[in-house]
Amino acid sequence: MRALVVGVGQGIGGPGNLDVVRELAAALGASVAATRGVADLRWLPRQYQVGMTRRSIAPLLYIAVAIRGTVEHVAGIRHAGFVVAINNDPKAPIFKHADRCQVADYAEAVPALTAAVKRRLGTKVG
């Protein structure tokens, strides 16, 4: 796992929506991780799963995209240096464990974040 990780949860709605997350990860030079639910649904292979039943990670930055934040997943990221959570549910449990929280639809927030990262790093936007 890299120093930067973008985690994805079932809140993205389906595997067809993974490209938005992958684009953010690519812009950051980050790895992609998944919740157990995403792995169980086979949206991503099991080796991407982070949590109590799979593996723990300790990246400098973990961005949780559309992740509810079950105890099992939070246990897998407890050693992350800084956690950013993006979720449309203001009561999502992940917010209790995040350093920065954004209540927003991932489909709007993640592309905007990706564009901002690309602008900041001087890479092509769009």
Secondary structure, DSSP 8 states (H G I E B T S, - for coil): --SEEEEE-GGG-SGGGHHHHHHHHHHHT-EEEE-HHHHHTTSS-GGGB-STTS-----SEEEEES----HHHHHHTTT-SEEEEEES-TT-GGGGG-SEEEES-HHHHHHHHHHHHHHHHT----
